[in-house]
Structures are given as structure tokens and as C-alpha cells.
């Protein structure tokens, strides 16, 4: 992942802002979580969809922001593939594994959000 991001133009700034917003609440299940892994990763599915939409609307695949978006797709994909169809109740071992997967995604998302905020000029906004 890049150590610094500076948007080249208004379109890239907009794409970065959309990604920043999408990453704000997608890593962890909400208070209405039903306790299943499939429901726990619904936020990642929303993030994945938003990332696809950003890439479709932003036509510069070689840009830094497109690379950041793709990094989020890759980070979400593994966890989604593993847990999205799992509706079985969690035991302590599976809960620990799910938590570790979500934590890894969350760490990556936080790094990307920090990078976007610094380059986009909205670093004063709370992560």
C-alpha cells in the first residue's frame, strides 16, 4: 500500500471520499447482529459492492485511489468467501477465528482511511 496519497483531480478526490465513507462502519457487525458469521460479514459485502461501484464510476484504473479500492476488495474477499454462507452458531473457537478475520480487515480499512484522510484534506474528521 502506498505511504502517501494525493488526489490528482476532483474525480479522484471524490472517489477517495466515497471510499473513506464506505470504510467507516463496514468492518464490524452492528448491534442487531444475529450471532452468525454470515450476518457478521454483511458490512464487508456492502463495502465490496461500494468498491465495485467506485471502480465502475472512476475510469482511471492506474490511479492510486483505484489501487486503494482494489486493496479493500482483496482484503474483504477472503473473509467473505470464508464466512458469507455460514449460518451456523459460533462456538468459542470459530468466534475467535471470525474475530481475527474481521480484525485484519478492520486494520487494513483503518490504514486506508488514515491515508485517504491525510491526502484528501479531511484528517481532522474522526476515524
DSSP file (Angstrom, degrees, kcal/mol; ACC not computed):
  #  RESIDUE AA STRUCTURE BP1 BP2  ACC     N-H-->O    O-->H-N    N-H-->O    O-->H-N    TCO  KAPPA ALPHA  PHI   PSI    X-CA   Y-CA   Z-CA
    1    1 A X              0   0    0      0, 0.0    67,-0.0     0, 0.0   111,-0.0   0.000 360.0 360.0 360.0 143.4    0.0    0.0    0.0
    2    2 A X        -     0   0    0     62,-0.1     3,-0.1     1,-0.1   113,-0.1  -0.249 360.0-141.8 -62.0 150.3    1.2    3.5   -0.8
    3    3 A X  S    S+     0   0    0      1,-0.2     2,-0.3   112,-0.0    -1,-0.1   0.639  85.5  23.4 -87.4 -16.2    2.6    5.6    2.1
    4    4 A X        -     0   0    0      2,-0.0     2,-0.4   114,-0.0    -1,-0.2  -0.996  63.7-162.6-149.5 146.0    1.0    8.7    0.8
    5    5 A X        +     0   0    0    110,-0.4     2,-0.4    -2,-0.3     0, 0.0  -0.994   8.8 175.5-134.5 128.1   -1.9    9.6   -1.4
    6    6 A X        -     0   0    0     -2,-0.4    58,-0.2   114,-0.1   114,-0.1  -0.984  34.3-121.8-128.8 120.1   -2.6   12.9   -3.1
    7    7 A X        -     0   0    0    112,-0.4     3,-0.1    -2,-0.4    -2,-0.0  -0.361  11.8-151.0 -63.9 137.2   -5.6   13.1   -5.4
    8    8 A X  S    S-     0   0    0      1,-0.1     2,-0.3    -2,-0.1    -1,-0.1   0.776  72.4 -10.6 -77.1 -28.0   -4.7   14.1   -8.9
    9    9 A X  S  > S-     0   0    0      1,-0.0     4,-2.2    -3,-0.0     5,-0.2  -0.911  82.8 -79.9-158.8-179.8   -8.1   15.8   -9.6
   10   10 A X  H  > S+     0   0    0     -2,-0.3     4,-2.5     1,-0.2     5,-0.2   0.859 123.3  55.8 -62.5 -36.8  -11.6   16.3   -8.4
   11   11 A X  H  > S+     0   0    0      2,-0.2     4,-2.2     1,-0.2    -1,-0.2   0.900 109.6  45.5 -64.4 -40.6  -12.8   12.9   -9.6
   12   12 A X  H  > S+     0   0    0      2,-0.2     4,-2.4     1,-0.2    -1,-0.2   0.879 111.5  52.6 -70.9 -36.5  -10.0   11.1   -7.7
   13   13 A X  H  X S+     0   0    0     -4,-2.2     4,-2.4     2,-0.2    -2,-0.2   0.916 110.2  48.8 -61.5 -43.1  -10.8   13.2   -4.6
   14   14 A X  H  X S+     0   0    0     -4,-2.5     4,-2.5     2,-0.2    -2,-0.2   0.917 110.8  49.7 -63.4 -44.3  -14.5   12.2   -4.9
   15   15 A X  H  X S+     0   0    0     -4,-2.2     4,-2.2     1,-0.2    -1,-0.2   0.905 111.5  49.5 -61.8 -41.1  -13.5    8.5   -5.3
   16   16 A X  H  X S+     0   0    0     -4,-2.4     4,-2.7     2,-0.2    -2,-0.2   0.901 110.4  49.8 -63.9 -41.4  -11.3    8.8   -2.2
   17   17 A X  H  X S+     0   0    0     -4,-2.4     4,-2.5     2,-0.2    -2,-0.2   0.906 109.6  51.5 -64.6 -41.9  -14.1   10.4   -0.2
   18   18 A X  H  X S+     0   0    0     -4,-2.5     4,-2.3     2,-0.2    -2,-0.2   0.910 112.3  46.4 -61.7 -42.2  -16.6    7.7   -1.2
   19   19 A X  H  X S+     0   0    0     -4,-2.2     4,-2.1     2,-0.2    -2,-0.2   0.930 110.2  53.1 -65.5 -44.5  -14.1    5.0   -0.1
   20   20 A X  H  < S+     0   0    0     -4,-2.7     4,-0.4     1,-0.2    -2,-0.2   0.920 111.9  45.6 -56.6 -45.7  -13.4    6.8    3.1
   21   21 A X  H >< S+     0   0    0     -4,-2.5     3,-1.3     1,-0.2     4,-0.4   0.913 110.8  52.9 -64.4 -43.1  -17.1    6.9    3.9
   22   22 A X  H >< S+     0   0    0     -4,-2.3     3,-0.6     1,-0.3     4,-0.3   0.839 107.4  52.0 -62.7 -33.3  -17.7    3.3    2.9
   23   23 A X  T 3< S+     0   0    0     -4,-2.1     4,-0.3     1,-0.2     3,-0.3   0.538  86.8  89.2 -82.0  -5.3  -15.0    2.1    5.2
   24   24 A X  T <  S+     0   0    0     -3,-1.3    -1,-0.2    -4,-0.4    -2,-0.1   0.796 107.8   3.9 -64.7 -30.9  -16.4    4.0    8.2
   25   25 A X  S <  S+     0   0    0     -3,-0.6    -1,-0.2    -4,-0.4    -2,-0.1   0.166 101.2  95.5-143.8  23.1  -18.7    1.3    9.5
   26   26 A X        +     0   0    0     -3,-0.3    21,-0.2    -4,-0.3    20,-0.1   0.629  68.7  70.3 -96.7 -12.0  -18.3   -1.9    7.5
   27   27 A X  S    S+     0   0    0     -4,-0.3     2,-0.3    16,-0.1    79,-0.2   0.831  96.0  43.5 -80.3 -31.3  -15.8   -3.9    9.4
   28   28 A X  S    S-     0   0    0     15,-0.1    13,-0.0    -3,-0.1    -1,-0.0  -0.871  86.6-104.6-120.0 147.4  -17.8   -5.0   12.5
   29   29 A X        -     0   0    0     -2,-0.3    11,-0.1     1,-0.1    -2,-0.1  -0.317  39.8-119.8 -65.0 150.9  -21.3   -6.2   12.9
   30   30 A X    >   -     0   0    0      1,-0.1     3,-1.7     2,-0.0    -1,-0.1  -0.152  34.7 -86.9 -82.7-178.6  -23.9   -3.8   14.2
   31   31 A X  T 3  S+     0   0    0      1,-0.3    -1,-0.1     3,-0.0    -2,-0.1   0.667 124.8  61.5 -66.2 -16.1  -26.0   -4.1   17.4
   32   32 A X  T 3  S+     0   0    0      2,-0.0    -1,-0.3     3,-0.0    -3,-0.0   0.278  73.6 141.5 -92.2  11.4  -28.6   -6.0   15.5
   33   33 A X    <   -     0   0    0     -3,-1.7     7,-0.0     1,-0.1    -4,-0.0  -0.277  47.0-148.5 -56.4 132.8  -26.2   -8.9   14.7
   34   34 A X        -     0   0    0      2,-0.1    -1,-0.1     1,-0.0     3,-0.1   0.410  42.8-106.0 -87.1   1.5  -27.9  -12.3   14.9
   35   35 A X  S    S+     0   0    0      1,-0.3    55,-0.6    54,-0.1     2,-0.3   0.422  81.2 119.9  92.0  -1.2  -24.7  -14.1   16.0
   36   36 A X  B  >  -A   89   0A   0     53,-0.1     4,-1.8     1,-0.1    -1,-0.3  -0.679  68.5-128.1 -96.5 152.3  -24.0  -15.9   12.8
   37   37 A X  H  > S+     0   0    0     51,-0.6     4,-1.5    49,-0.3    50,-0.2   0.900 108.9  59.4 -60.3 -40.3  -20.8  -15.4   10.7
   38   38 A X  H  4 S+     0   0    0     48,-2.5     3,-0.3     1,-0.2    -1,-0.2   0.910 109.6  42.2 -57.6 -43.0  -22.9  -14.7    7.6
   39   39 A X  H >4 S+     0   0    0     47,-0.3     3,-1.3     1,-0.2     4,-0.3   0.839 107.6  62.1 -72.4 -32.0  -24.5  -11.8    9.3
   40   40 A X  H 3< S+     0   0    0     -4,-1.8     3,-0.4     1,-0.3    -1,-0.2   0.804 105.9  45.9 -63.3 -29.3  -21.2  -10.6   10.8
   41   41 A X  T 3X S+     0   0    0     -4,-1.5     4,-1.7    -3,-0.3     3,-0.3   0.319  79.8 101.0 -98.8   9.2  -19.7  -10.1    7.3
   42   42 A X  H <> S+     0   0    0     -3,-1.3     4,-2.1     1,-0.2    -1,-0.2   0.870  80.4  56.2 -60.2 -35.8  -22.7   -8.3    5.7
   43   43 A X  H  > S+     0   0    0     -3,-0.4     4,-2.2    -4,-0.3    -1,-0.2   0.872 104.6  52.4 -63.2 -36.3  -20.9   -5.0    6.2
   44   44 A X  H  > S+     0   0    0     -3,-0.3     4,-2.9     2,-0.2    -1,-0.2   0.873 106.6  53.5 -66.7 -36.7  -18.0   -6.4    4.2
   45   45 A X  H  X S+     0   0    0     -4,-1.7     4,-2.4     2,-0.2    -2,-0.2   0.917 109.1  48.6 -62.8 -42.4  -20.4   -7.3    1.4
   46   46 A X  H  X S+     0   0    0     -4,-2.1     4,-2.5     2,-0.2    -2,-0.2   0.908 112.5  48.6 -63.0 -40.8  -21.7   -3.7    1.4
   47   47 A X  H  X S+     0   0    0     -4,-2.2     4,-2.7     2,-0.2    -2,-0.2   0.924 110.0  51.6 -62.7 -44.9  -18.1   -2.4    1.3
   48   48 A X  H  X S+     0   0    0     -4,-2.9     4,-2.2     2,-0.2    -2,-0.2   0.918 111.7  47.1 -58.0 -46.0  -17.3   -4.8   -1.6
   49   49 A X  H  X S+     0   0    0     -4,-2.4     4,-2.3     2,-0.2    -1,-0.2   0.917 112.0  49.7 -63.2 -45.1  -20.3   -3.6   -3.5
   50   50 A X  H  X S+     0   0    0     -4,-2.5     4,-2.6     1,-0.2    -2,-0.2   0.901 109.2  52.4 -61.8 -40.9  -19.4    0.1   -2.9
   51   51 A X  H  X S+     0   0    0     -4,-2.7     4,-2.5     1,-0.2    -1,-0.2   0.917 108.9  49.9 -62.0 -43.0  -15.8   -0.6   -4.0
   52   52 A X  H  X S+     0   0    0     -4,-2.2     4,-2.2     1,-0.2    -1,-0.2   0.910 111.4  49.5 -59.7 -42.1  -17.1   -2.1   -7.3
   53   53 A X  H  X S+     0   0    0     -4,-2.3     4,-2.1     2,-0.2    -2,-0.2   0.899 109.7  50.8 -65.1 -41.5  -19.3    0.9   -7.8
   54   54 A X  H  X S+     0   0    0     -4,-2.6     4,-2.0     1,-0.2    -2,-0.2   0.941 111.9  47.2 -61.5 -47.4  -16.4    3.3   -7.2
   55   55 A X  H  < S+     0   0    0     -4,-2.5    -2,-0.2     1,-0.2    -1,-0.2   0.880 111.7  51.0 -62.7 -37.8  -14.2    1.5   -9.7
   56   56 A X  H  < S+     0   0    0     -4,-2.2    -1,-0.2     1,-0.2    -2,-0.2   0.865 115.5  41.7 -67.6 -35.4  -17.0    1.4  -12.3
   57   57 A X  H  < S+     0   0    0     -4,-2.1     2,-0.7    -5,-0.2    -2,-0.2   0.748 108.2  64.4 -83.7 -24.5  -17.6    5.2  -11.9
   58   58 A X     <  -     0   0    0     -4,-2.0    -1,-0.1    -5,-0.2     2,-0.1  -0.886  67.5-166.0-106.3 111.3  -13.9    6.1  -11.8
   59   59 A X        +     0   0    0     -2,-0.7     2,-0.5     1,-0.1     3,-0.1  -0.001  59.8  93.7 -94.2  29.7  -12.3    5.3  -15.1
   60   60 A X    >   +     0   0    0      1,-0.1     3,-1.9    -5,-0.1     6,-0.3  -0.730  43.2 173.7-119.6  82.4   -8.6    5.6  -14.1
   61   61 A X  T 3  S+     0   0    0     -2,-0.5    -1,-0.1     1,-0.3    -2,-0.1   0.671  76.9  58.3 -65.1 -15.8   -7.5    2.1  -13.2
   62   62 A X  T 3  S+     0   0    0     -3,-0.1    -1,-0.3     4,-0.1    -3,-0.0   0.438  83.9 110.0 -92.3   0.9   -3.9    3.1  -12.8
   63   63 A X  S <> S-     0   0    0     -3,-1.9     4,-1.6     1,-0.1     5,-0.1  -0.304  77.8-118.8 -76.7 160.3   -4.6    5.8  -10.2
   64   64 A X  H  > S+     0   0    0      1,-0.2     4,-2.0     2,-0.2     5,-0.2   0.891 113.9  53.4 -63.8 -40.4   -3.6    5.5   -6.6
   65   65 A X  H  > S+     0   0    0      1,-0.2     4,-2.5     2,-0.2    -1,-0.2   0.882 105.7  53.4 -66.5 -36.2   -7.1    5.6   -5.3
   66   66 A X  H  > S+     0   0    0     -6,-0.3     4,-2.6     1,-0.2    -1,-0.2   0.886 108.1  51.8 -63.7 -36.8   -8.1    2.8   -7.6
   67   67 A X  H  X S+     0   0    0     -4,-1.6     4,-2.0     2,-0.2    -2,-0.2   0.887 109.2  49.3 -64.7 -39.1   -5.3    0.8   -6.1
   68   68 A X  H  X S+     0   0    0     -4,-2.0     4,-1.5     2,-0.2    -2,-0.2   0.904 110.9  50.0 -66.0 -41.2   -6.6    1.5   -2.6
   69   69 A X  H  X S+     0   0    0     -4,-2.5     4,-1.9     1,-0.2     3,-0.4   0.941 111.0  48.9 -61.7 -47.1  -10.1    0.5   -3.7
   70   70 A X  H  X S+     0   0    0     -4,-2.6     4,-2.5     1,-0.2    -1,-0.2   0.866 106.1  57.5 -61.8 -35.5   -8.8   -2.8   -5.1
   71   71 A X  H  X S+     0   0    0     -4,-2.0     4,-2.2     1,-0.2    -1,-0.2   0.861 106.5  49.6 -63.8 -33.2   -6.8   -3.4   -1.9
   72   72 A X  H  X S+     0   0    0     -4,-1.5     4,-2.3    -3,-0.4    -1,-0.2   0.873 108.5  52.4 -72.7 -36.5  -10.1   -3.2    0.0
   73   73 A X  H  X S+     0   0    0     -4,-1.9     4,-2.3     2,-0.2    -2,-0.2   0.934 112.2  45.9 -62.3 -45.3  -11.7   -5.7   -2.4
   74   74 A X  H  X S+     0   0    0     -4,-2.5     4,-1.1     1,-0.2    -2,-0.2   0.906 112.4  50.6 -63.9 -41.3   -8.9   -8.1   -1.8
   75   75 A X  H  X S+     0   0    0     -4,-2.2     4,-0.7     1,-0.2    -1,-0.2   0.880 116.3  41.1 -65.6 -37.1   -9.0   -7.6    1.9
   76   76 A X  H  X S+     0   0    0     -4,-2.3     4,-2.7     1,-0.2     5,-0.2   0.827 103.0  69.7 -78.3 -32.3  -12.7   -8.3    2.1
   77   77 A X  H  X S+     0   0    0     -4,-2.3     4,-3.0     1,-0.2     5,-0.3   0.894  96.1  49.6 -58.6 -47.3  -12.8  -11.1   -0.4
   78   78 A X  H  X S+     0   0    0     -4,-1.1     4,-1.9     1,-0.2    -1,-0.2   0.943 115.1  43.5 -59.0 -49.8  -11.0  -13.7    1.7
   79   79 A X  H  X S+     0   0    0     -4,-0.7     4,-2.2     1,-0.2     5,-0.3   0.895 114.6  50.6 -65.2 -40.4  -13.2  -13.1    4.8
   80   80 A X  H  X S+     0   0    0     -4,-2.7     4,-2.7     1,-0.2     5,-0.3   0.938 109.9  49.3 -62.5 -46.8  -16.4  -13.0    2.6
   81   81 A X  H  < S+     0   0    0     -4,-3.0     4,-0.2    -5,-0.2    -1,-0.2   0.871 115.1  45.5 -60.9 -35.8  -15.5  -16.3    0.9
   82   82 A X  H  < S+     0   0    0     -4,-1.9    -1,-0.2    -5,-0.3    -2,-0.2   0.865 129.7  16.8 -75.3 -37.5  -14.9  -18.0    4.2
   83   83 A X  H >< S+     0   0    0     -4,-2.2     3,-1.9    -5,-0.2    -2,-0.2   0.608  91.3  95.4-117.1 -14.6  -17.9  -16.8    6.2
   84   84 A X  T 3< S+     0   0    0     -4,-2.7    -3,-0.1    -5,-0.3    -1,-0.1   0.760  97.0  35.6 -60.7 -29.0  -20.7  -15.4    3.9
   85   85 A X  T 3  S+     0   0    0     -5,-0.3     2,-1.0    -4,-0.2    -1,-0.3   0.285  89.2 111.4-104.8   9.7  -22.7  -18.6    3.7
   86   86 A X    <   +     0   0    0     -3,-1.9   -48,-2.5     1,-0.2   -49,-0.3  -0.743  27.1 159.4 -91.8 102.7  -22.0  -19.7    7.3
   87   87 A X        +     0   0    0     -2,-1.0     2,-0.2   -50,-0.2    -1,-0.2   0.255  35.8 118.3-104.6   9.5  -25.3  -19.5    9.3
   88   88 A X  S    S-     0   0    0      1,-0.1   -51,-0.6   -52,-0.0   -50,-0.1  -0.525  75.2 -99.6 -77.3 143.4  -24.2  -22.0   12.0
   89   89 A X  B     -A   36   0A   0     -2,-0.2     2,-0.4   -53,-0.1   -53,-0.1  -0.268  43.4-110.5 -58.4 148.6  -24.0  -20.6   15.6
   90   90 A X        -     0   0    0    -55,-0.6     2,-0.2     4,-0.1    -1,-0.1  -0.649  24.9-160.4 -86.2 134.8  -20.5  -19.8   16.7
   91   91 A X     >  -     0   0    0     -2,-0.4     4,-2.5     1,-0.0     5,-0.2  -0.531  43.7 -92.5 -95.7 177.9  -18.6  -21.7   19.3
   92   92 A X  H  > S+     0   0    0      1,-0.2     4,-1.9    -2,-0.2     5,-0.1   0.865 124.7  50.1 -63.7 -36.6  -15.6  -20.1   21.0
   93   93 A X  H  > S+     0   0    0      2,-0.2     4,-1.8     1,-0.2    -1,-0.2   0.942 114.6  42.6 -67.9 -46.9  -13.0  -21.4   18.5
   94   94 A X  H  > S+     0   0    0      1,-0.2     4,-2.7     2,-0.2     5,-0.2   0.852 111.6  56.2 -68.3 -33.4  -14.9  -20.3   15.4
   95   95 A X  H  X S+     0   0    0     -4,-2.5     4,-2.7     2,-0.2    -1,-0.2   0.910 107.0  49.5 -63.1 -41.6  -15.8  -16.9   17.1
   96   96 A X  H  X S+     0   0    0     -4,-1.9     4,-2.2    -5,-0.2    -2,-0.2   0.897 111.8  48.6 -64.2 -40.2  -12.1  -16.3   17.7
   97   97 A X  H  X S+     0   0    0     -4,-1.8     4,-2.2     2,-0.2    -2,-0.2   0.927 112.7  47.2 -65.7 -45.1  -11.3  -17.1   14.0
   98   98 A X  H  X S+     0   0    0     -4,-2.7     4,-2.7     1,-0.2     5,-0.2   0.926 111.9  51.0 -61.6 -44.6  -14.1  -14.8   12.8
   99   99 A X  H  X S+     0   0    0     -4,-2.7     4,-2.7     1,-0.2    -1,-0.2   0.911 109.3  50.6 -59.8 -42.9  -12.9  -12.1   15.1
  100  100 A X  H  X S+     0   0    0     -4,-2.2     4,-2.1     2,-0.2    -1,-0.2   0.901 111.3  48.4 -63.0 -40.8   -9.3  -12.4   13.8
  101  101 A X  H  X S+     0   0    0     -4,-2.2     4,-2.0     2,-0.2    -2,-0.2   0.925 114.1  45.3 -65.3 -44.6  -10.5  -12.2   10.2
  102  102 A X  H  X S+     0   0    0     -4,-2.7     4,-2.9     1,-0.2    -2,-0.2   0.878 111.6  53.4 -66.8 -36.9  -12.6   -9.1   10.9
  103  103 A X  H  X S+     0   0    0     -4,-2.7     4,-2.6    -5,-0.2    -1,-0.2   0.897 107.5  50.6 -64.6 -40.3   -9.8   -7.5   12.9
  104  104 A X  H  X S+     0   0    0     -4,-2.1     4,-1.9     2,-0.2    -2,-0.2   0.925 113.2  45.6 -63.7 -44.0   -7.4   -8.0   10.0
  105  105 A X  H  X S+     0   0    0     -4,-2.0     4,-2.9     1,-0.2    -2,-0.2   0.935 112.4  51.8 -62.3 -45.5   -9.9   -6.4    7.6
  106  106 A X  H  X S+     0   0    0     -4,-2.9     4,-2.7     1,-0.2    -2,-0.2   0.893 107.7  51.7 -59.6 -42.1  -10.5   -3.6   10.1
  107  107 A X  H  X S+     0   0    0     -4,-2.6     4,-2.0     2,-0.2    -1,-0.2   0.920 112.3  45.8 -61.2 -44.0   -6.8   -2.9   10.5
  108  108 A X  H  X S+     0   0    0     -4,-1.9     4,-2.4     2,-0.2    -2,-0.2   0.927 112.7  50.3 -65.3 -44.0   -6.4   -2.6    6.7
  109  109 A X  H  X S+     0   0    0     -4,-2.9     4,-2.8     1,-0.2    -2,-0.2   0.901 109.6  51.1 -61.2 -41.3   -9.5   -0.4    6.4
  110  110 A X  H  X S+     0   0    0     -4,-2.7     4,-2.4     2,-0.2    -1,-0.2   0.896 109.6  50.5 -64.1 -39.7   -8.2    1.9    9.2
  111  111 A X  H  X S+     0   0    0     -4,-2.0     4,-2.2     2,-0.2    -2,-0.2   0.915 112.5  46.5 -62.9 -43.3   -4.9    2.3    7.4
  112  112 A X  H  X S+     0   0    0     -4,-2.4     4,-2.8     2,-0.2     5,-0.2   0.917 111.8  50.9 -66.5 -43.0   -6.6    3.1    4.1
  113  113 A X  H  X S+     0   0    0     -4,-2.8     4,-2.7     1,-0.2    -2,-0.2   0.908 110.3  49.9 -60.7 -41.8   -8.9    5.6    5.8
  114  114 A X  H  X S+     0   0    0     -4,-2.4     4,-2.2     2,-0.2    -1,-0.2   0.925 112.2  47.4 -62.7 -44.6   -6.0    7.3    7.5
  115  115 A X  H  X S+     0   0    0     -4,-2.2     4,-2.2     2,-0.2  -110,-0.4   0.920 113.7  47.3 -61.7 -46.0   -4.1    7.6    4.2
  116  116 A X  H  X S+     0   0    0     -4,-2.8     4,-2.8     1,-0.2     6,-0.3   0.911 111.3  51.2 -63.6 -42.7   -7.2    8.9    2.4
  117  117 A X  H  X>S+     0   0    0     -4,-2.7     5,-1.4    -5,-0.2     4,-1.1   0.904 110.8  48.0 -62.9 -42.2   -7.9   11.5    5.2
  118  118 A X  H  <5S+     0   0    0     -4,-2.2     3,-0.3    -5,-0.2    -1,-0.2   0.936 119.1  38.4 -65.5 -46.1   -4.4   12.8    5.1
  119  119 A X  H  <5S+     0   0    0     -4,-2.2  -112,-0.4     1,-0.2    -2,-0.2   0.810 115.9  51.8 -75.8 -29.6   -4.3   13.2    1.3
  120  120 A X  H  <5S-     0   0    0     -4,-2.8    -1,-0.2    -5,-0.2    -2,-0.2   0.601 109.8-117.0 -84.3 -11.6   -7.8   14.4    1.0
  121  121 A X  T  <5S+     0   0    0     -4,-1.1     3,-0.2    -3,-0.3    -3,-0.2   0.642  88.9 103.2  88.1  14.7   -7.5   17.1    3.5
  122  122 A X    > < +     0   0    0     -5,-1.4     3,-1.8    -6,-0.3    -4,-0.2  -0.043  32.3 125.6-118.1  32.6  -10.1   15.8    5.9
  123  123 A X  T 3   +     0   0    0     -6,-0.7    -1,-0.1     1,-0.3    -5,-0.1   0.702  65.6  67.5 -63.8 -20.2   -7.7   14.4    8.5
  124  124 A X  T 3  S+     0   0    0     -3,-0.2    -1,-0.3    -7,-0.2     2,-0.2   0.646  80.5  96.1 -76.4 -12.6   -9.4   16.4   11.3
  125  125 A X  S <  S-     0   0    0     -3,-1.8     2,-0.1     1,-0.1    -3,-0.0  -0.528  89.3-101.7 -74.9 143.5  -12.5   14.3   10.9
  126  126 A X              0   0    0     -2,-0.2    -1,-0.1     1,-0.2    -2,-0.1  -0.397 360.0 360.0 -67.8 140.6  -12.8   11.4   13.4
  127  127 A X              0   0    0     -4,-0.1    -1,-0.2    -2,-0.1   -14,-0.1   0.451 360.0 360.0 -76.9 360.0  -11.9    7.9   12.1
